[in-house]
């Protein structure tokens, strides 16, 4: 229960709690021991993080900073609010080389403290009190709580993209596009926010749907924010065309990126946004009063690494090798779900997750299974109404331990 003298939205319970954080609290070591379980024997499919190694060349750049007293001193200074020009240039070069995004320039890019911070900064920059925001049903569980922290009275509108009966993501293009057109006409939303590959389903938005939604939104003066947190974890070849969609061609398009997944920089917080110049200018004004500027050490180390790794080909080799790890873990996870649980699940096209139909309330299922098996899942309800009878399964933290993945599903299957 929040203290009585904190903000009204907290006192009255208006700010949503993350279902992932709630389950992680349930899985606290003391709670696990109170259930009579060995915490070291618990298998968690709840964590949404990658577990591959960061590039060794990137680690060496941090070592070089620490070994150079003058450089270490210089990097203790503020960077520009938009980030170091060297890193902005390096990130544009990476995108041009790997994704062939047309004509992006420095004026289209701003670096922030993290994609989480930048999401909140985008909401502050783009939304007025009472505005409406469209989210896919299902969507990343943290979007709702972040919107609650934005301007007062922002309303979430759910756009159904998942069929619970056939257990399929976006099976009907016309249904999704038609539903979005109706939302635009009836509610005039200010922005549409989505991720691709998606969290929690690890599915990609179809290219034809993406560009239709983008054009419909443009005609209605509605922004489209694409969260590309998992763009480096894509198992589909060739890469989708929407990975290269440019704010130059689509001024209402905003692309949000994170350093958390591709270089395993989860705790080395860094993110960036690509958007039309007038949006970047507005973001800079807001960021001056929020993050002030991104971390100088992380920026310098990443820029120095990219300046070498992109031209010599080691960046692409690293990304291909790590991507293969997650593709293998994804296939193994789906195979185990089918063998041990015999429940409907989605085949990931990227990312770190799949969603499984457990046939009843997902929250109750998670709380029942944990003490009986020592296996932790995340309930699907926090991701949208369509997944109330589902759980999200993450194979990301166990990418190097496929036997542990199988053991988890064997335990649950034995109880079921």
N, C-alpha and C positions, 0 to 999 in steps of 0.2 A: 504494500500500500504506500503510495507516494506521500511525502511529508505534507502537512496542511498548508505550508507557506510557499510551495513551489507553484509554477505557472498553472493557470486554470485548466489548460488542456491536459496537463498531467494529473491534476487533482481529480478531474471528472472522467478520467479514463478515455479521453478522446484520441490519444495517440496510441496507435496499434503497436502491439508487441510482435516482434519477429517470431514466427513459429519455429524457425531453425534455432534461434537463441533459446527459446523455451525448452526445446528438446535437449539442447546441449546442457542446460541447467539440470534437467532431469538426469542426464548422464554424468553429472558431477561425481567425482570419485567417492565422496561420502555417501551420496544416494545409492550408488552402485553397491557399496559395501553393506548398506542397510538392507538391501535386497538379498543379501547373502551371496553375492557374486564376487568374483575376483576381477577387479578393474583391469588388470593386465590381460585378462582373457576376453574382454568385451570386444566385439567387432562392430565398428561404426561405419554405416553407409550414409551418415548424415553430413559429413564435412564437404563443403563446396570448394575445395582447394586442389591445386595440382601438386604433384609430389616428385616430378622429375628434377634432375639437377640443373641448376643455373649454369650457363656457359662458363667454363674455367677461365676463358679470356676475360669475361666480365669481372670475375673475382679478382683477377690480376690487376685490373684497372683500379679497384678499390684499394688493393695493396699499394699500388703506385702512389695513390693520393695520400695514404697514411705515411708513406716513406718520404714524401716531399714536404718538408716543413713549410716552405713558402706557399706551395699550392694549397696545402691544407688550410693555411691561414686565409688565403684569398677566397676559398670556397666557403669560409665562414661568413662572407658578406651576403647581402640580399641579392638574389637574381632579379632581372626584370619581372614585372608582374606576369607577363606572357610567357616567361621562361627564357632560358638561355638560347640565343640565336643559333649557336652551334647544334644544339639538340633539335631545335625546330627544323633546321636544314637536314639533319640526319634522318628524322622521321619522315619528312617529305620524300627523301631519296629512297627509303625503304618501301614506302607505299608505291612510288613510281616503278620501282624494280619488281616488286613481288605481285602487285595488284593492278598496275597500269592505270591508276586513277587519273583521268585527264586533267591537266592544267592546274592542279593544286599549287598554290604559292604560299609564301610566308604569311601573307595577310589573311589566310584562311585558317590559321592554326594558333591555338592557345594551349599551353601546358599548365596543368594544375597539380594539386597535392595528391589526388587520387581520382578515380572515376566516380567513387561515392561522393566525394566533395564536389566534383564537377556536376554531378546530377542535381544536387541541391542548389548549386550556383545557377544551373540552367533554369530550374524552377523559379528561383528568385528573379532571374533576368526576363523570363518569357511570360510569366503568369501574373494575372491580377486577381484580387479577391473574387471568389465566385466563379472563376473560369472552370471549364470542363476539360478533362484529360481522358483520352481513350487508351485503355490498356487491353492487350490480348487476354482472353481467358483460355488458358492460364498464362501467367506472367511471373517474373521474378518477384519473390515474396517481399523484398525490401522496397519496391517501388511505392507501395501504398503508405507505409510509415514515413517514407521520405516526402511524399506529397502532403501528408498531414503536417509536416514541419514547414511547408511552404506557405504561400499566402492564404489567408483565412477563407474557409468555405469552398475550397477547390473540390469539385465533384469528380469521382471516377466513373467512367462509363465502360462497361465490359464489352468487348467485341469477341464473340464466340469463334474460335478457330480450331476447336477440338470436338470430335464426335465420340462421346462416351460409349455408345452402343457398338460401333465398329472398332473402337479404341484406335483411332487414327487422327493424325494432325493434318488439318486443312485438306480434307478429302474433296471438298467441293469449292472450286475457285469462285463460281458465280455467287454462291451463298455468302462467302466472306466479303466479296466486293460489294454485293447488294446491301448487306447489313451495314457496311461502313458508309455507303451513300445515304442510307436512311439516318444514321447517326449524325452525319454532317448536316443534312437538311433539317432535322428536328431539334438538334442541340447545339449546333455551331461550336464544336470543341476548338480549343486553342492549339492543342497538340496531340499527336499520336506517338506513343512510346512503345518500342518493341526491341527484342534482342534476337540476333541470328548468328550462330546457332542459339537456340532458345534455352533458357533456364526456366522451367525444369525438364522440358521434354527432350532437349538436345536435337530438335528438328530444325531444319532450315525453312524460312519462308520461301515460297515459290517465287521465282523471278517475275512471272507474269502477274501474280498478285501484288508483289512489292511495287512494281512500277505503276500499276493501276491505282493502288492506294496513294502513292506519292503524287500522282497527277490529280486525283480527286481532291486531295488535301491542298494542293497548290491553288486550285481554282477557288477554294473556300478560305484562303489565307490562313491555313492551318500548318503548323510545323510538324515534321516527322523526325523524331530522334531515333536513331538506330544504335543500340548498344552492341558494340563489337568486342565485348570482353573475351569471347571464345572464338574469334575469327581465325586464330592460329590453329585451333583444334577443329579442323574441318576434314571429314573423311570422304568427301565427295569430289570426284574429278569429272570434268574440269570444274574449277572453282565457279560458284554462282556469279552471275553478272552483277547482282546487286552489291557484291563485295567491292566493286569498282565504281559504283554510282557516286557522282561528284557534286558537291555543293555549287560548283561552277555552272553545271548544267541544270541543277535543281536547287534554286536559292532557298527553298523551304526545307531542305535536307540538312540535318545536323548529325555528324558521326562522332560517337563517343568511344574512346579507346582506353584500355587499361594495360599497365605493365605487369599486372599481377600474374597473368597466366603464361604468356609466351616466354618470358625470361625468368619465370618463377620469382617474381618480385613482390609477393603478397605483403610482406612486412616492409619492404622498401617502397613506400607509397609514391606512386607516380601515375598520372593519367593525362590524356590530352583530348581536345575537341577540335574537329574540323567543321567549319561552317562558313556562311557568307560573311564578308568583311564587316558588315554593319552589326551582325550578331557577335562576332569576335570582339569588336570594340565595346559593345555593351557588356559582354562577359568580363572584359578587363576591368571595367568600372566596378562591377560587383565584387570581383575577386580581390580588388584592392582592400575591401573591407571584410573579407572572409579569410581566405588563406594568405593574403598579401602577396606571396610568391611561392612557387614550388621549391623543394629541397635542392640546394645547389650541388651537394655532393652526389646525390643520385643522378641528377641531370648530367653532370660532367662525366661520371663513370659510364653511363649508358651511351652518351654521345661518342666518347673515345672508343668504346667497344664497337659501336655501329660503324664508325668511320673506317675501321679495319675489317670487320666481319662481313660487311656487305660487299665490298669490292673483291675480297679473296674467296667468296663463296661459302665461307664457314657458317654464316648466319642461316642460309637456306638449308645447308646440310644438317645443322642443329635442329631447325624447325621440323624438317622432314623426319628425323630420327625420333624426336619426342612425340610428334603427331602419330607415328606408327605405334608407339607404346599405348596411347590412349585408344586407338582404333582396335588394337588387340584386346585391351581390357574391356572395351565396350562389347565386343562380340562374345567374350567369355562370360560377362555378366548376364547378357540376354540368354545365352545358352543355359546358364545355371538357373535362372528364373524359370525357364521352360521345363527343365529336367526335374527340379526339386519342388517348385511351387505350382506349376501348371496353371499360371495366371496370365491374362493378357498383359503385354508390355510393348513399349515402342522400341524400335531399333534406332539407336542414335545415328545421326548424320554428322555429328561433331560433338564438342563439349564434353561434359563429365557425368552426364546423368541419363537415367531412364525413369519412366513412371510406370507403376504397376497397379492394375485394378485388383484390389483386395476384396471387393464385393461387399464391403460394409464401411462404416465410418473409419476413416484413416487414422484419426487421432486415437480412438479407442483401440484400434489394431496395434498401433505402435506401443501404447502403454501396456497392453496385454503381452505382447511378444517379448519386450525387453527383459522383464524378470524371469521369464521362462527359458530364454535362450541366450541372453547376453548379447543380443544383436539389436542395433539401433537404426531406425529409419526416420525420415521426416514426413509428417502427415501432408497430404496433398492440398488440404483446404486452404492453407495460407497462400497458395499460388492462384486461387480463383475458384469460383463455384463449381466448375466442371470436374474438379479433382477431389471432391469431398470423400469419395470412396476409394481413394488411391493413396499411395505413398511415393515419395521421390527417393530414388536410390542413386548414390554417388559412388562411382568407382575411381574417382580421381586420387584420393589419398592412398588407395591400394594398388596403384598402377604397377608397382614392382612386386606385388604379392598376390598373384592370381590364386594360389592355393587358399589364401585367407578369404578371398571372395567366395570361393566354392564352399569352404567350411561354414561361412555364415549362412548361406542358403540351405546347406544340408541340415543345419540345426533348425532353421525355421520350418523347413519341409517336414522334418521328423515330428515337430509339435503339431503342425497343421494336420 
